[in-house]
Amino acid sequence: MEEKMLLVEEKGHIGTLIINRPAKRNSLTPDTLVEIYQVLQEWSKGNDIRVVIFRGAGDKAFCAGYDIGTIPTKVNPDLQERLKGGNIVEIAMEAVKDFPYPTIAMMNGYTFGAGFNLAMVCDIRIAVDDIRMGMPAAKLGVVYHPEGIKQYIHALGFSTAREVLFTAKTYKGPEAKEKGMVDYLVPQDWEQRLNE
């Protein structure tokens, strides 16, 4: 049986979306992004879920970005219909940004590319103290989508957003916090400590 790439949990008024591809460092696929969009649309219609937490499965990565190996080479009519002609990365990020209740990125490891973008559109960003994060588009020779650039500017300001997008630098815990990419740093074993 194929494992779900997005785990959806509801506990009280808290909804948790767990990107579940640890072997691929929780990289995003078109189907995962569509599902994130659909779950958020459903939750936003009601009053039951009042905070959404994004996590990555395992303890190595929050999200290593968009899995370019999953970009469809042929037009999938079902996917095209669900996208309604738009870019799924943009659509999913807008759904997170526009969610009517607080969103929290709990970054437990590597956070790159679209995963970094996902964290930037969340209201609160919590990361393990040894986090590694960055936007490698410039290093790959890829132009990032315009809405994503606006989202970086909104979250980080012009100066830091330019640095992130132009240099493709990898930021580590304390520097990421200093630059405003992370609001809170916690130890890697924070969950164990919480349960003690």
Summary of the structure (lengths in Angstrom):
residues: 196
radius of gyration: 16.1
end to end distance: 35.0
largest distance: 50.9
contacts: 615
relative contact order: 0.14
helix: 43%
strand: 22%
